[in-house]
């Protein structure tokens, strides 16, 4: 194989199309953690949906953010109530997570649809998924509609929230350390259907230079 710098490149401008079978950027910038978000509307209806544009952006206080392509029920509920819960997406719950990704009628309860159990939060009204080993109760900091370079508003909303309560299954704690692999979290890859599971075999350790 030739050196990396000598190999041919597929170069394109996103505004003109990528010319491939599927957008490669989500695959390049992945796999990505999944925010499996539970919310409650002002009328008391609960909603559960996964969002793979998601990550943590601060330590203290812990701040997370996700974005939604389209002003969906999750965003509307966060705007109305200022609250949401991030539930950990795991391999054991992958089928239920996938089922909760479908568009449903406004009065459809995704907990009932997926057979999952809503558990009450401590500081927010939105329920957490009882079967998920980790849940982050969050209060919204900012909801922003994104713009492009020309200042045109996009049909995409970014939500930032501060984590105010954390729930962790104690089986995932080993001598005071959270074991990422023990939960078997799943992440979203690229293409129409690629997901990845985090396993012990994928782990390596590298300390920062002193």
N, C-alpha and C positions, 0 to 999 in steps of 0.2 A: 504494500500500500504506500502510495506517495505521501510525503510530508503534508500535514494539514494545510499549510499555507499554499500548497501547489495544487490542491484538488479543486475541481470545478465547483462553483457555487450556484445555487438557485436564488437569485436576487429579485426582489419585487417591491413595488410600492403598494402598501395596503389599500390605499384609496382607489387603485386601479385593478384590484383583485390579485389573488395569490397564484392562480393558475394550477392549483392542485386539487386532489379529490376532496380534501377537507382542510379547513383553516389550520395551519400548523402552529400558530402562536400558543393556543391553549396546551398543546402537547410539549412545546419547547419550554414554556413556563409552568411546568408541572412535573410530577403530580402535585395537586393542590389540596390543602385541607378543605373539608366540607363543613360548612355551617348548617347544621340541621336545626332549623329555627322553629320554635314554638312561640306563638303569640295569641293574644286574646283581643277580640274586637270590643268596642264600647258596648255592644249589645250582648256580650258574654260568649260569643261563638269562638271556639278555639281553632287554630290553624297550625299546620305542621308542614314544612317544606324545606328541601335542601338547596343550598346556594354554594357553588364552588369558587366564586370570586370572594375569597375570605382569608383573613389572617389576623394576627395580633401585632400591634404597632407600638406598644409601650409596656414597660415593666410596672412602674408605680406612679399613678394608679394603672392597673392593667386596662388597656384600651384595645378593643377589637373593631373590625370594620368588615362589612360585606357590601356587595353591590348587586342590584337586581335589574336585569334587562326587562323593562316593562314595570309599570306601577301596579304591582301585584298586591294580593291581600296582605302579605307579610309587611310590606312597606306601609300600606295604609294603616294597619293596626299599630305599627310602631309610631307613626305620625300622630295617631289619635290617642295612644295611651302612654307613649314614651318608654315602653318596656319590651323586652324580648328575652328568650332563653336559647343559648347555644347548647345543643345536645351532641355528644360525641358520636360520630358515625363509625360503626364497627363492622367487622366481617359477619358477625352473628346477626346483625340487624340490616344487612345489605338489601335483602328482599323488601323489607318494610320501608326502608329509605327510598328505594326505587319506586315503590307504589305511591309514596307521598309526593313524588315529583310531578304527578299528572295534574292537569288543570281540572278542578272540581267546581261544582256549583257553590255559591256563596254559603249556603246552609249545610254543606257537607262537612262532617267532622272527620278529619284525617286520622285522628286517634281511633275512631270506630272503624274506619276504612282499613287501617293497617293492623288492627287488633292490639294496639299498644295501649299502655296504661298511663293516663295523665296523673302526675303527682304534684301536689301543691308546692309552690315556691315559698321561700322564706321572706323575701323582700319585694317580690313582684307578683302581680296577679296572674301572669301567664304561667301555665303549667310546664313542668319538665317531663321528659320521657322517662318513666320509672325504670324501664329495661336498659337504658343507656347507662354505662358505668361512670360517666362524667357529665356534669351539666354546669353551665355558667349563666347565672342570672345577670342580666344587663339592663342598664338604664341608658336611654338614648342621649347622646351628646349633640349630634348634628345629623341632619338629613339633607343631602345636597344633590340636585340634578346636575349631571355631568355635561360638559361642553367640549366641543372640538376646537381645533386651532383657530377656526374662523369665528368662534364664539357662538356657534349654533347649538342650541339645547338638544341633547340626545335623549332618547327614550330609555335612559338608564339612571338609576338613583343609587347613591352611595350612602350607607348608614354607618355612623360611628357610635359606639356605645362603651360605657365604662362597666367593667365587671364588678358587681357589688356583692356577689355571693357565689362560692364555688362548692360543688358537691363531687366527691371522689370516692368510688368504691375502694375500701381499705385494702382489698386484695391487690390493688395496683400499686401499693406503697411498700417499698422494700428498704428497711432501715432509714426511713424518712425521705427516700427518693422515689419519685414517680417513675414507674417503668412504662415507657411509651409502648414497647412491644407487647406487653402483657394484655393490653386492651384490644389488640389486633385492629387498630384503626384503619379505615380505608380512605383513599384519596382519589381525586378525579384526575384522570389522564387526558389525553387528546382523543381525537376521533369521535365517532358517534357513541361509543360504548365502553371505552377503556377505563378501568379502575385499577388501583394498586393497593395491596395490603402491606402494612409494615410488619416485618417479622424480625426475630433476633438475628437471622442470617444476614440481613441487610445492614446491620449496625457495624460501624467502626468508630473508634475514638481517636480524637486528635486535639491535644491541648493547645491553647493559644501560646505563641512565642512570648517569652518573658523579656 
